[in-house]
Amino acid sequence: MRGIVEKNWTVMPGQVASNDIKIVVRFELDQNGDVVGDPEVTSSGGDGSSLRALEGGARRAVMKSAPFDSLPKEKYDTWKVVELSFYPSEMM
């Protein structure tokens, strides 16, 4: 799932001011793999403007990646709520 989101997220070198930046995206999925509501994005490290841009990029990447329809329906309880962590410095 992380790989799918990363493919839909473009991180520009100028956005990553620190190797310590961590972006965490939490979202809920329905049984069809569609995102329910808006993903919750939190971040740490870096400065305000860079973090806001990265948070927005993460949110857009999750929405663009949906539906996550390859997930096994019989295991819905295990993937209903998803939390993914990203280190943008590793994505460039």
Summary of the structure (lengths in Angstrom):
residues: 92
radius of gyration: 13.4
end to end distance: 18.3
largest distance: 42.3
contacts: 251
relative contact order: 0.32
helix: 40%
strand: 26%
